Amino acid sequence: MHKYQSGAMSDDMAKFLLRVTLAILILFHGVSKIMGSIGPITGMVAKVGMPPALGYLVFIGEVLAPLLVLVGAWTRPAAFIIAINMVVAVLLAHTTQFFSVSKTGGWALELQAMYFISAIVVTLLGGGRFGVGGKWN
């Protein structure tokens, strides 16, 4: 049986769809910080007693890593960086919402959870064959 008939094509398409969706949605957050201000992020980092300059790491988690995931280069480590970025975002800005329900009845952190779990799934599955590939894809 040819590999495309065994479901490999649909597996690769699913990986591609998940990878591209995660990357584009996280990129919106990164572009927002590029066009706006990094001040709120560095302020939150300083508030927890860490050097404010560490706030600039958000550009790695919300711009560089999503771009790598988008094109399918170094997909696994880049997706893992996005997952770490989401953990840091929750710890810096959303800890009070951890056990909260939103006004519409969902978990207050469902979006952050979806990004985190999607990033972990991409880390585990890799990017599939629809990307520039490489050893860590």
Secondary structure, 3 states (H helix, E strand, C coil): CCCCCCCHHHHHHHHHHHHHHHHHHHHHHHHHHHHCCCHHHHHHHHHCCCCHHHHHHHHHHHHHHHHHHHHCECHHHHHHHHHHHHHHHHHHHCHHHCCCECCCCCECCHHHHHHHHHHHHHHHHCCCCCCCECCCC
